[in-house]
Amino acid sequence: MFRTLPPAFRAFLLLAVLFGNARAQLEVRDVQVGPPTATSRVPLATAQDRVLAPQAISAVDWSADGKVITVGTMAFSHDANVWQFDPDGAVIAKRNLPPWAPMQVATLAGGNAVAAGMAYSRVTSPEPTVWLGPSDAVLGAALKDEFAESDPREGEQARWRPGAGDWRTGWLASQFGELFVHGPDWVFKPPGLMMDADGHRQRLSYDDKNQLPTHRALRMAASADGKRAVFGWITFANPQAGYPTERNAVSVWEVRPNRSLWTAAASSDEAPPLPNPAADFPEMAKNFRMEADAVVPAAATAAVAINADGTRVAVIEYAAWVWLRRGPAIGKWDPPIHALNFVPKQRGRLRVFDGSGRELRNLLLPAEGMFEVGLGGDPDVVTCWPSSWFARGVAGSVWLPVDAPARTLYRIPVKEGPAVAVSFPDAVADCALHPADGRALVSCWDGQAYWIDPDGRESAHLVLSAPARVAWQSDGMHAVAGTADGRLFSLTGDGKVAWQKTIAATEPPALEKPPEPVLPGLPIYQGGRIPKSEHAYVGDIWVIKNGSDAVFVDAGGTSGVATTEARLRALGIHRVTHILQTHTHGDHCGGDQLWRATGARVVAPKSAALSLTWLMPMLTDYGIFPPCPLDMPLPLTRVGDETEFEAGGLKFGALFVPGHSFDLTIYKIEIAGRRVAFTGDLGFEAPSDIVHRCWGDAEKARAVVAVIRDQLLPWKPDVVFTGHGVRPAGMAFLNDLVRRTEETLAAPPPKKAP
C-alpha cells in the first residue's frame, strides 16, 4: 500500500516516521528562561545602516594559569586588535596584527607565548594567517614575518557553508574551523607546527616520530589538562583524486608524546539536495564553467568537544555536499580553492564516546540547524547550543547566529534519560561551560548573560547590553565576556560583575588637508590604499564625489576601512550610496560587506551573485570574505550587452566584457565635462593585454577586444581608470591595448615542447 501512495506523500510519511523515532529516543523536558522577546535583536544578514563598533570584540581567552586575559577585536589597521589584560583589567600588551579580523586568540600559561588566528591573509593567497610566538615578539613594537604562518592550502577542508532555500539569500553564513588548537602550555597549528609555553616553535616530523595529524581538520579541541586533542573531519562518501582520503568522523590523539589513540568512522546520513545556481545563467553557462565538476556527498563533523581529562568526547555530524572544481575556472586561471563544503539545514547527529573510543550515545538532535557541543565538569551530560558564524562586519555584526530563532540550548545525558531544552528570550550568542560543575554561562542577543544550573534553571543573569563572547577561568572562579560593542567584563562565578572596562579606540591619523583628486578637475578620489598595505586586502577604491554623497567603483579594502572613512569625512562625504562592482575578485570586492552594512547598495551584473554569494571564495582568488548580497543586478548576459542606470544621483552606463571573470563590467560616466571609463582588470600596459587578462583564453579575449574596439572606443573616453591605476589619455591607452591584443591573437601559438 505504501508504494501506491503519491511520491510526495510517501516522503512526508517517511520524514514523519524518522522524526517520531528520533524524538522517541530522546525525551525532552522544556524550560523557559524569561519571556521570549517580541522582536529578536538579531539583524538579518542583509540588514543595512549598521556600523561595526571600532573595538568590537571577536575572541576572548583566559590563560590556564589565570594570569592573562587575551582579547581579539575588529579594529582596523590603525589601531590595536589583539590585547592582553591582567586579572584586574590592566593592559599588559597590545598591538595590531595584520591584516584583520582575529577569530581566535590564546596566551599560554606563564604569559610568555601568544597565538592569534586572523581570518584573512596578508598577501594574494586566500589562506588565513596565524601569528604565534613569544608574547614580547608578537605583541612587541617591531613585528617580524617569521612569526606569521598561513593556513595550509587544504584549509578548504575546514570551512563550510550552512543554509537552506534560495541560493542568493539562504546561504549567507560562512563558517571557519579553528586555525589552531591549544592546551595549557602548547599550541598546535596544522599541518605540523608546535609552540611551547616559552614561545619556542618546533616543526613536527615523521623522522622524529612526534607528529600530530598532518592534514587540516574541520574542527579541533583539546582537553583542559592538555594531554589529549580531538580532531573532527569532513569525509567524502566516495574517494576523490587529489583530495584527502580521511574516512573518520573523529580522531583522538595523545599530546606529548604525540600518538594516535582512536578513531570513529563517519555516519552515512543523507543531506537534502543543493540548489543549482548555474541553471539561472543558461547563456553564460555555455561559455563559462559555472557548474561543479562534481557534487560529492560527505559527512561534516562540524562540532567537537573533549572533557578536562579526555575521558569523554562528543561530536556533532552533518550530512554535507562538497562542490568540486577540478581544473582552471577560465583559461589557465586556476584559483587555489577547489572545494566548498555545503551543509543543508538538517538535524545534526550527536555522538558521544568514552576515553577509549567506545560509543556511548548516538542520536539525532531534537531540532534542525547548526549546533556547537560542549562538555563541562559533569562527564555524563553533553550541552549543545546554537552555532554562530564569524560574520566579519556583515550587518554591522561580529558574529551572527547561523539559524533563526536559535534560542534553545539542550542538556543531553550521556546515558539514557530525558534531555533539558532551555529556551532563552532571544537568540544565543555564545556559551561557556563551567570547568568544575554542570553550569553554563550563556550570552544572548537580548544583551544579557545567564547562569544556567544543571537542571536548566536560571541562577543569575546580568545586563551586558550587547551579545558577547564568553570564556571561563580554568578554576571556574571567574569568567570573561567581551561584547560586540567593545566592552570587557570580568564576571564572578555566582553572576556578579567583578570589573568592566571599555577597550579604548583610536581614531585614524587626522588629515592635514582634504585629499586631492586623482586628476585635477575630476571629482574622483582614491580610497582603500593605506601605508604599508597588505596587498589585496586594502585594494583600490575609486570614490566618485557628488555633493555629500559618494559612489564607489570597487571596494577591495578591509583593514583600511577606517582610513578610507577618514578621507571621506575630510572630503565632506557623509554617505556611500552604491558600490559599482567591476568584478568579483577579492581585491575589488573583499570589503563589500563592510560598506554595504553602512547602507551602500552593491551594483553588478546578475552573474556576479554566483561569486559574491554562492561560490565565495572559490572564484574570487583573494581572501575568504563573507558572502554578500547583490542589490542591483544589472541585466547583462552576453558579452557586449549594455545598460544604463542611476546611482547616487549620477547616470552610468555599463558594458559587459566577461573573460577576466564571469562578471567583468566597464562603467561609463560623463562628469565634469569629461568621459570617464572604469575598466577593472580588463588590461594594463605591455606586456599585459586582454588575452593575458583573460588568462590565455583566446576565444574569450577575441570577443572582448571586439567590444572594446566597436563599442567602447566609439564613445571616446577621455580618461580610463583601470582596476589599479589611472590613464589620463584614455583613447591612446585603449587603442594601444587593442593593438597589442590583436597582435597577440594573430601570432601563431607557441610550439609545445616535444
Helices and strands as residue ranges (DSSP letters): G 2-4, H 7-25, E 28-32, E 57-62, E 69-73, E 82-85, E 91-95, E 102-107, E 113-118, E 129-134, H 135-138, G 145-147, E 148-150, G 153-158, E 159-163, E 175-176, E 181-182, E 186-189, E 193-196, E 201-203, E 219-222, E 228-232, E 234-236, E 248-254, E 259-265, G 277-280, H 282-285, E 294-306, E 312-324, E 339-344, E 349-354, E 359-364, E 371-375, E 381-386, E 388-390, G 394-396, E 399-401, E 408-413, E 419-423, E 428-433, E 440-444, E 448-452, E 458-463, E 468-472, E 478-483, E 487-492, E 497-502, E 524-527, G 535-538, E 541-546, E 549-553, H 561-570, E 575-580, H 586-589, H 592-598, E 601-605, H 608-609, I 610-614, E 632-634, E 642-647, E 650-656, E 665-671, E 674-680, H 690-693, H 698-707, I 708-712, G 713-715, E 719-722, E 726-727, H 730-746
